[in-house]
Amino acid sequence: LGLAYTIFATVIWPCVGTSVGEDQRGMAYGTATAVQNLGLFLTPLAVATVRAETGSFAAVVWLFLGIAVVGLFSSFGLLAYDRATGSRLGGASSYLS
């Protein structure tokens, strides 16, 4: 799980900078950080609730599996949207070239 998060963070943060204009990067990074912190706040609450309600760690594993599936489909959706709108995320950053 930690390895997956490390890979995700390595990939997602450069995408924020390349997907918005230079004058909007601060707001984009701030919004991404706020959403990430919201997830870091809500996930332990959801895990604790599921564990308390079911009394089983198997249900927690299913919760994480569901989150992973949502992430997988979101990634494919983002990839399809990116390809339909010019593939800005797949190319080199404009500020690096």
Phi, psi and omega per residue, in radians:
L1 nan -0.734 3.112
G2 -1.128 -0.682 3.100
L3 -1.112 -0.736 3.122
A4 -1.089 -0.725 3.123
Y5 -1.141 -0.683 3.125
T6 -1.086 -0.776 3.118
I7 -1.140 -0.749 3.125
F8 -1.034 -0.831 -3.119
A9 -1.115 -0.649 3.125
T10 -1.121 -0.573 -3.093
V11 -1.539 -0.702 -2.955
I12 -1.332 -0.646 -3.067
W13 -1.140 -0.731 3.054
P14 -1.112 -0.524 3.127
C15 -1.140 -0.563 3.118
V16 -1.089 -0.800 -3.115
G17 -1.189 -0.549 -3.102
T18 -1.533 -0.231 -3.056
S19 -1.681 -0.108 3.125
V20 -2.230 2.848 3.108
G21 -1.215 2.821 -3.099
E22 -1.064 -0.597 -3.129
D23 -1.331 -0.153 -3.126
Q24 -1.976 0.089 -3.054
R25 -1.140 -0.686 3.130
G26 -1.054 -0.794 3.112
M27 -1.140 -0.685 -3.139
A28 -1.128 -0.796 3.117
Y29 -1.160 -0.662 3.102
G30 -1.133 -0.746 3.109
T31 -1.133 -0.752 3.125
A32 -1.094 -0.701 3.115
T33 -1.148 -0.722 3.133
A34 -1.122 -0.731 3.124
V35 -1.148 -0.723 3.113
Q36 -1.102 -0.762 3.119
N37 -1.144 -0.609 3.065
L38 -1.083 -0.754 3.085
G39 -1.116 -0.689 3.109
L40 -1.188 -0.434 3.078
F41 -1.412 -0.769 -3.026
L42 -1.391 -0.543 -3.075
T43 -1.071 -0.844 3.094
P44 -1.088 -0.582 3.080
L45 -1.143 -0.729 3.118
A46 -1.146 -0.738 3.127
V47 -1.087 -0.794 -3.135
A48 -1.114 -0.688 3.127
T49 -1.140 -0.809 3.141
V50 -1.096 -0.770 -3.139
R51 -1.115 -0.733 -3.125
A52 -1.206 -0.674 -3.104
E53 -1.284 -0.654 -3.063
T54 -1.721 -0.442 -3.080
G55 1.243 0.318 -3.051
S56 -2.373 2.421 3.033
F57 -1.372 -0.297 3.093
A58 -1.098 -0.656 3.104
A59 -1.147 -0.600 3.086
V60 -1.155 -0.704 3.095
V61 -1.090 -0.715 3.090
W62 -1.120 -0.630 3.071
L63 -1.061 -0.841 3.126
F64 -1.133 -0.619 3.073
L65 -1.111 -0.737 3.096
G66 -1.093 -0.723 3.099
I67 -1.106 -0.707 3.120
A68 -1.120 -0.699 3.122
V69 -1.144 -0.743 3.085
V70 -1.064 -0.744 3.097
G71 -1.088 -0.708 3.129
L72 -1.099 -0.846 3.135
F73 -1.180 -0.583 3.069
S74 -1.125 -0.684 3.112
S75 -1.108 -0.781 3.106
F76 -1.132 -0.661 3.088
G77 -1.122 -0.735 3.104
L78 -1.144 -0.696 3.107
L79 -1.103 -0.764 3.114
A80 -1.119 -0.747 3.120
Y81 -1.114 -0.720 3.139
D82 -1.104 -0.757 3.121
R83 -1.146 -0.596 -3.134
A84 -1.293 -0.376 -3.070
T85 -1.971 0.348 3.002
G86 1.942 0.091 3.068
S87 0.942 0.893 3.114
R88 -1.269 -0.506 -3.085
L89 -1.410 -0.410 -3.082
G90 -1.507 -0.257 -3.085
G91 -1.709 -3.083 3.117
A92 -1.279 2.613 3.120
S93 -1.165 2.447 -3.115
S94 -1.199 -0.518 -3.122
Y95 -1.450 -0.101 3.070
L96 -1.644 -0.364 -3.082
S97 -1.754 nan nan
